[in-house]
Each structure stands twice: as structure tokens, then as C-alpha cells.
Amino acid sequence: MSDRQADEALFAQLSDTLAIEAAKAIGPWVVEAVAVRSGHDSSLLGAAQQAGQQATDELGAELRELLGADIDEQRSNPLAVLRRVVPYAAEVLGNAGVAPVARDRDAIALHPDDHYDLTPGAFIDFGEAVHEAGIRWGAGKAHLHLNRHKESRS
């Protein structure tokens, strides 16, 4: 196996790990976001769990597709996909009549539709396992990209 093939194989493993860890964290993230913003209203637990499962199914599939694509074909990144979890929690909160939270100008400008100020800032917002997998994936992608394109930089 050549160095490039070994790098590609390792990156595929890193991508799989990130997809798996992120998918495991999506549902619990939705449930926790609903719980925190609703003041731990237990009557929302079922709706939050259902929304979390829907988010896991839909966003998990998007993550697998993105992370399965060749790095030169990836037009997004895993954190951008994970940030699309916000509407799932927001819908449960909105349907329950939970009032939006006060946000500063910057938060409104960055995420105008996030009325509950839920948008994750980093992989760590989905837990330590996702954080570690995301860091390793990012380093692996950078390494693979640099090695692939070093000839074009010469």
C-alpha cells in the first residue's frame, strides 16, 4: 500500500468515526436544547425525542454523504451540517409556546432565524467524542489536501 493509499484509508476511517459520533449526539443535543430552553418542561420530552430522531435520520444521512465524498468535492463541512439541527429543537419550542430569548446584534446578524440562541459554535457543543473526532477529521483532511496538492504548489 502506498503512502497516499494509506492516507486515504486513514482519512476514510476518520470520516466514518466522525459520522458515527455525530449521529449519536444529534438526538441528545435536540432533547437537551429543548429541555434547557423550556425550563426542563417534562411535557416536551416526547416531542423533543421525536424531533431528535428525525434530526438524526436526516442530518446523519447528510453527514454520511458529505463525509463519504472526496475531499476535493466537499462543498460544506460537518459542523455546518450539524448546525442545521437548530430548527428541529426550535420547532418543538415554538409549538409549545416557549418565548424566544433575547439575543445581541451579532447573534441576530449571524443566525437571524435562531430565535432561541441555540446555534452550536463548535464540535464540542455535541460532546467530547464529537469534538475529538472532528479535530482528528480536520487534521486528517488538511494533511490529505496538502499531500494531494503539493505538486501544484511547486
N, C-alpha and C positions, 0 to 999 in steps of 0.2 A: 504494500500500500504506500503510495507516495505521500509526501508531507501535505500536499493540497487535499488529497482524498481524506487523510486523517483529520485535517482541519474541518473539512465539510462534514464528516461523520460526527465529530465532537460538537459542531455547531447544531447539527440536527438533534442531538441529544439535549443540548441546552435549550433549544426551541421547544422540544417536547416537554421538558421539565417545566418551563415557564407556562406553557399552555395548560398543563395539568394543575399546577399550583394555583394559577389564576382562576381557573374554572372552579376549583374547590372553594375559593374565597369569595366569589361573586355573591352567591346566595346569602351567606352570613353577613356580608357587608350591607346588603339591602335591608335585612332584618335589623341589624344594629342601627343603621341610619334612621329607619322608621321609629325604632324604639327611643332613640335619643331625642329626635325632633318632636315626638309625640308625648314626651314626658313619661315614657315607658307604659303607654296605654296598652294593656294586655289584650284589649278587644281588637287590636290591629294585627296581632301576631299571625293569624291565618292568612290575611291579605298580604302581609309582608312576606311570608314564606312562599306564597304562590307567586308573587312578583319576583322574588329571589330566584325561584326555579325557572321562571320564564326568562329572566335576565341571564341565568347560567346557560340555558339552552341556546339562546340567540347569540349572546356575546361570546360564549365558549366556542361556538361554531365559527364566528368571525375571527377569533384569536387563532384557532387551528388553521384556518385558511391563510391568514396573514403570516403566521409563523412557519407555515409549510411552503410558502413562496420563496423563490430565490431572493437573496438579499438585494440584488440589483432591480428586482421587480416590486419590492415593498415600497408602497407609497404612503404608508402610515406607520405607526408604531404601536406596540402593545398597550402602552399607557393611554394613548388616545382612544383605543378601543375600550379599555377599562373605564375611562371617564364617561362613556356613554351609558353607564349603569345608573346615573343620576335620575333620569326620567322614571325609571321603574319605582324607585323609592318615593319620588315626588308625586307620582300619581296616587299612591296609597295615601300619602299625607293629604293631598288635595281633596281626594274623595271623602276623607274623614273630617274635612273642615279644619284641619290644622292650619293656623295662620302662618304666612310666610315670615321669615326672620328679617331683621334689619341688616342691611349689608352696606359696606362702604362703596364709594365711587369706583374704586379699582375692581372690586369683586363684581360689581354690576357690569362694568365695561368688559371684563374678561369672560364672564359667564352670565349673559343677560337673562337667560331662561332658568337659571338655577335659583329659584326663589327661596329655597331652604338652605342655601350656602353649604351644599353637600359635596361639591366637586373635589375629588381626590387630587392632592398635589403631587403625590409620588407613589411608587410601588409600595412603600412601607404602610400606606393607608389601608392596604389589603392584607397586612400581616408580614411577619418576619420571613416566612417561606417564600412569599411572592417577591419581597424585597431582594432576598438573596438570589433567587432565580433570575430576577430582572437585571441585577447588576452583572451576574455572570453572562447572561444573554447579551447585554450591551457590550461587554468587553469582548466576547466571542465574535460578535458582529463586526466590531471595529477591527479586530485582528484579521478576520477573514477579508474584509473590504480592503485593508491596507495591502495585504499579501496579493490579492487578486489584481489590484490596480497599480502595483509598484512599477510595472513596466511602462505604463502610460505617464508616470511622473518623471521618468528618466530623460 
